[in-house]
Amino acid sequence: MAMRLDGKVISAEIRENLRVEVEKIRENDDSFRPGLAIVQVGDREDSNVYIRMKLRGAKEIGMNAEHIKLSRDITEDELVLKLKELNSDDSVDGIILQLPLDSSNGIDGEKITEEISQQKDVDGLTTMTAGKLARGEKDIFVPCTPRGCMELISRSNLKTTGKRAVVLGRSKIVGTPMSDLLKWSNATVTCCHSKTENIEDICKQADILVAAVGRPGFVKKSWLKEGVVVIDCGINPIPDSTKKSGQRLVGDVDPECFEVASAMTPVPGGVGPMTVAMLLKNTCEASTDWNLTKLPLSLLRPVPSDIEIARAQHPKYIRTLALECGILETELLQYGNTKAKVSLKILDRLQDAQPGKYVVVGGITPTPLGEGKSTTTIGLAQALGAHLDKNCFACVRQPSQGPTFGIKGGAAGGGYSQVIPMDEFNLHLTGDIHAITAANNLLAAAIDTRIFHETTQLDIDPDQVMWNRVLDVNDRYLRKITVGQSPTEKNISRETNFDIAVASEIMAILALATSLKDMRERLGKMVVALDKKGNPVIADDLGIGGALTVLMKDALMPNLMQTLEGTPVFVHAGPFANIAHGNSSILADAIALKLVGEDGIVVTEAGFGSDIGMEKFFNIKCRASGLKPDAAVIVATIRALKMHGGGSPVAPGRPLADVSSYQNVELVEKGFSNLRKQIENGVSFGVPVVVAINTFSSDTKAEIDRLMELSIVAGANEAVVCSHWADGGAGATDLAEAVVKVTKRQSNFKFLYPLEDTIENKIRSIAQNIYGADDVSFTEEAEEKIKIFTKQGFGNLPICMAKTQYSLSHDAALKGAPTGFTLPIRDIRAAVGAGFLYPLVGTISTMPGLPTRPSFYDIDIDCETEEIYGLF
């Protein structure tokens, strides 16, 4: 006699486990309650019975279930609007459309089901779900009845691998998805239907038989072989005068089959209760899980070029990634299949969500080759998201075309820790930098137009215009230009210059704005010149603040992309760290923190060494955002420490000197002075510090062991070896575990200086405490600017130092941790809209130049395949 697969008992266990899970989450988040919307058209009694079962089950586990009953005469357009409303309702995690629709207008239920967001399709009935299930993809909600059937099969302790399975019925709700599930569970599947010949003979071959044909007692005992597992999905009413209702429910399988089967579901009480349990389970998963599909890596040796690796990986559709990590379709603006912008309205929807942990990645003072800070950021995110199964976002900057075509190449990471597609990442992306260029130069044109047409209202002093034109290209010949030389400009010419686009104050504003309103206010109050009385002239004085905001509106939305392993990345804003504040946008971080949830982690990158990007992250970005970091990661390499210890300089395009390629522990110890200072700087801000040692094949165990010892002695909480360039996220799992560990500690974050201090003292504080200078010197021009800015009310702004990235000091040749120097401040400029003053240290330039052999020599395109090559 067959074992009775009692769906009532098994579903009760599942519902109890769900109740415990919900209760456990509510202990930490009292507002948490999964939400299910059941949409019914008309008033069919059989539908009412099913709905009552679902409502009772939802109540048992602590779920909010709403029964939305719509009239029979509702129109298709009205029903579509209702479903769209539910798609956008953050309190609703799952939506089911009760079928069949009892409509007087002949609404097509299957067509209408397509309007349900895949993210909320807990019934698993959309075409997208069906297509993914057919391909064996797992980032879906499996249809409830087939999922319940698979659970019952597993409870029978039957292995599906290698077994012969027969599914009777090919419906979109049960038969077809059931066939797919069995196939991807390694069974050999035959799907039969009304046109199949010799069904009886086919059934006799089955180790597993699933019946879903809607015909009472269709399957006979004689059709089955001994020991078969039978799953009966049929629910068929037949007349029965002994019942009060005059009918009873029976299955598609004759009850006599219990005599030959090894396990079989009864009807009722078998599959039906499991369907409800799986609906509740799908809804709970929709409310708590990202359901992230990981992309496997095929690691090659030797490691190919970055673009070869990126091209070999097939990215997920960006819409799929968005849905996986909790972004609604209505919040997504796609730019093709691999990148999209995310609406700021998501912050309103997630305003009550608890944020995740906030981790900033900085580095030691780098060589011109870079030490893998971007690569470490991506590798860490891959390790957290694809290997430790943590909800994790990486937040990085968009690279400028200046370095992409100049000396540095792209900034998508490298090796097997990259953002993909890397060519789109490194080039135009969604046009944000172009929008900045357009807005910046519109403002420049407005200034010169006002000078040309008027001398009475604003009376701008042509010699005191502080606004430059910009271009996203390294072009040294634009460092000083003359404008207004045409005869039509009536001899109103003046000297000015170009900056690179990412040095524009508008770029800084994009990165620091907290809303569209905030960006509008910041753009309007940018100081662009002085009038002839010495008073500041702002953009709104020119009547242009609104137009600038219009040009920048779309650019304010963060750009969603993915890593090589399919974890999410926000790419947004790209201010340089040596001439601006060097961090991605506040909005990207804020949205990511809400999306990852309380147990998730956001990894955000700060540019160049920790003395530059990380200091500005703490003192500028965190002041503007109000967000408090939980940990800092400082990236170091043996190669760079040897250089800081007195080894030969490292330069792009030149072979590494022998000292970089062979063991020299003494040189590492000497060069550690730079990392020690960077660790001390991080600790001084009150956050736990993790040192990430980005390894190269030439590094030796003795060098690495000594570096780890020194890091802990210097104050780092953890020091970890990483191989993510060669191994992807798997090479950064130790780093990821260290980050998870330290973020559980209490961060005592604090700022370096109070805003109320004088401009001189704030500059001196950074110079002495972060760089190690003895003192600061100011040119007469800089001293005059201090007086002007203090008089104009800008003295309480934070400081954004513009200095070389290749030394803790102002002199790129001074390596390690130099002392005994005076930091020279040659000028100070005001970025009032962005909200900081930026002193120019030494000879720093805001328009880089191209090297003798720029990177663009190697960049080209295959005109047949349209594949780009030469990027790195």
Sequence and secondary structure as in RCSB ss.txt:
>XXXX:A:sequence
MAMRLDGKVISAEIRENLRVEVEKIRENDDSFRPGLAIVQVGDREDSNVYIRMKLRGAKEIGMNAEHIKLSRDIT
EDELVLKLKELNSDDSVDGIILQLPLDSSNGIDGEKITEEISQQKDVDGLTTMTAGKLARGEKDIFVPCTPRGCM
ELISRSNLKTTGKRAVVLGRSKIVGTPMSDLLKWSNATVTCCHSKTENIEDICKQADILVAAVGRPGFVKKSWLK
EGVVVIDCGINPIPDSTKKSGQRLVGDVDPECFEVASAMTPVPGGVGPMTVAMLLKNTCEASTDWNLTKLPLSLL
RPVPSDIEIARAQHPKYIRTLALECGILETELLQYGNTKAKVSLKILDRLQDAQPGKYVVVGGITPTPLGEGKST
TTIGLAQALGAHLDKNCFACVRQPSQGPTFGIKGGAAGGGYSQVIPMDEFNLHLTGDIHAITAANNLLAAAIDTR
IFHETTQLDIDPDQVMWNRVLDVNDRYLRKITVGQSPTEKNISRETNFDIAVASEIMAILALATSLKDMRERLGK
MVVALDKKGNPVIADDLGIGGALTVLMKDALMPNLMQTLEGTPVFVHAGPFANIAHGNSSILADAIALKLVGEDG
IVVTEAGFGSDIGMEKFFNIKCRASGLKPDAAVIVATIRALKMHGGGSPVAPGRPLADVSSYQNVELVEKGFSNL
RKQIENGVSFGVPVVVAINTFSSDTKAEIDRLMELSIVAGANEAVVCSHWADGGAGATDLAEAVVKVTKRQSNFK
FLYPLEDTIENKIRSIAQNIYGADDVSFTEEAEEKIKIFTKQGFGNLPICMAKTQYSLSHDAALKGAPTGFTLPI
RDIRAAVGAGFLYPLVGTISTMPGLPTRPSFYDIDIDCETEEIYGLF
>XXXX:A:secstr
  EE  HHHHHHHHHHHHHHHHHHHHHH TT   EEEEEEES  HHHHHHHHHHHHHHHHHT EEEEEEE TT  
HHHHHHHHHHHHT TT  EEEE SS   TT   HHHHHTTS GGG TT  SHHHHHHHHTT  SS   HHHHHHH
HHHHHTT   TT EEEEE   TTTHHHHHHHHHHTT EEEEE TT S HHHHHTT SEEEE S  TT B GGG  
TT EEEE   EEEE TTSTTSEEEE SB GGGGGT SEE  SSSSHHHHHHHHHHHHHHHHHH            
SS   HHHHHHHS    HHHHHHHTT  GGGEEESSSS EEE THHHHHTTTS   EEEEEEESS  TT  SHHH
HHHHHHHIIIIIS   EEEEE    HHHHHSSS   SEETTEEEESHHHHHTTTTSHHHHHHHHHHHHHHHHHHH
HHH SSSS EEEEEE   EEESS  GGGSSEEE  SGGGTT  EEE EEEGGGSHHHHHHHH  SHHHHHHHHHT
 EEEEETTS EEEGGGGT HHHHHHHHTGGGS EEEEETTS EEEE     TTTS  B  HHHHHHHHHHH TT 
EEEEEB SSIIIIIHHIIIIIHHHH    SEEEEEE HHHHHHHTT     TTS   HHHHS  HHHHHHHHHHH
HHHHHHHHHTT  EEEEEE  TT  HHHHHHHHHHHHHHT SEEEEE HHHHGGGGGHHHHHHHHHHHTS     
 SS TTS HHHHHHHHIIIII  SEEEE HHHHHHHHHHHHTT TTS B  B  SSSSSS TT  SS  S EEEE
EEEEEETTTTEEEEEETT  SS    SS GGGG EE TTT  EES  
